[in-house]
């Protein structure tokens, strides 16, 4: 029994090591949209993403209750959205903190069937389809 427990522990440690060294550059899971958001000041408290589809409001999302980041990576914060919320693949959004709006305060959008993962740099209206392009633009 000790040997089985030890093998199991080694297996768990190997899985953990793989999870730590596996890069986070894999395509989003099917049916998922990922938005990466970078602020030059690295201050993300209170920043959310107001989203809507071409059909109107998305249940549970209001101006005062935007989608909040689902995680953080070396670029900034991550917003994870369900693609089925956008029946025509047009993802409408505004990144904001209360009444402070990013990207010039304008309504923004991208087409998910063209890019289900995008990178946005605070202060720019550009929507990048690669991390490298976003980092180059941030310089």
N, C-alpha and C positions, 0 to 999 in steps of 0.2 A: 504494500500500500504506500509506503514511503517513496518508493521509486515512481509510482504513478503520480503522486502529488508533486514530486520534484519535476517530472517531465511536464506536467501541466503548468507549473510555475514558470519553467523555462519557455514554454510555448507562449504564455501570457507576456513575458518580458520581451520576447522576440516580436510579438505583435505590437507592443508599445513602442519598441525601437523603430519599427517600420513606420508607424504612424508619425513619429517625431521627425524622421528624415524624409518622408514622402513630401515632395513639393506640393504647394497648394495651387498649382497651375492647371489642374485637371479641368476638363469641361464641366460646366454645371450639370447637376443631375437632370435627367429628363423631366420636363415640365417645370423647370426652375429657371428663374432669371436672377442673376447676381449683379449688383451694382456696387462698385468700389468707390469710396469717397475719401479724398485727401484734403485736409485743411493744413495750410502752411503753419498755423499756430498749434497744430495737434490738439486742439480743444474741441471735443465732440459732445460734451455734456449738453443735453437738450436739443441737439440737432436731429431732425427727423425728416422723413420723406413723405410728403403728401402725394398720393397717387390716385388716379382715376382712369377709367377706360373711356372709349368713344361712346359707350352707352351710358356713361354717367358715373355716379358715386360707386365706390366699392364698399360693400358692407364692413362696418367696423372701423372705417378710415374717415376721419373728419379732420378739419384743420387743427383743432386742439388735441387730436389723438392721431398723429401721423404714424406711419410705420417707423419703428425705431430700429437701430442697427441690430443685426443678429450676431455680429461678431466683429473681430478686429484682426488685421493682418499687418504685414510690414509696410503696406501702402497707406492704410488708414482704417476706416470702418467699412463694414460690409452690410448691405441690405439684401435680404433674400426674399424674393417675391414668387408667387405661384403664377405660372404662365397662363393658366386657364382664367385668371381674373381679367385678361386682356384678349377678348374674343377675336379681335382683328389684328392682334400682335402689336398694336400701337400703345406703348407705355408712356402715359402722360405723368409728369411729376414736377414738383417744386421741392427743392431742398431748403429747409427753413428751421429756424429756432424762434418760436413765437412769431412776431411780425418781421423779424430779420430774415430776408431771403437771399440765397446765394445765386450765382450765375446771372447776375444783373437783375434779379427779381422777376424774371420772365417765366412764363409757362414753358416747360421743356418737354421733349419727347424723343424716343428712339423706337425703332421697329425691331421687336424681339426676334422675328424670323431671320433677320439679317445679323443680329448679334445678341445672344442671350447673356453675355457677360460684357459689361462696360466699365470704364474707369473715368472718373470725373475729378477734376482738380478745382478746388475752391477758387472763385474769382474769374473763372473762364467759362464761356458758354459752350466750349467744345466738349463733345462726348467721344471718348476714345475707345477703340475696340481692342487695344492692347495696352498692357501695363507699361511697356517700353515707351510707346508713343506718349502716354500720359506723363511719365517721368521726364521725358525730354521736353515736353511743353511746360512742365513745372519749373524748369531751370531759369 
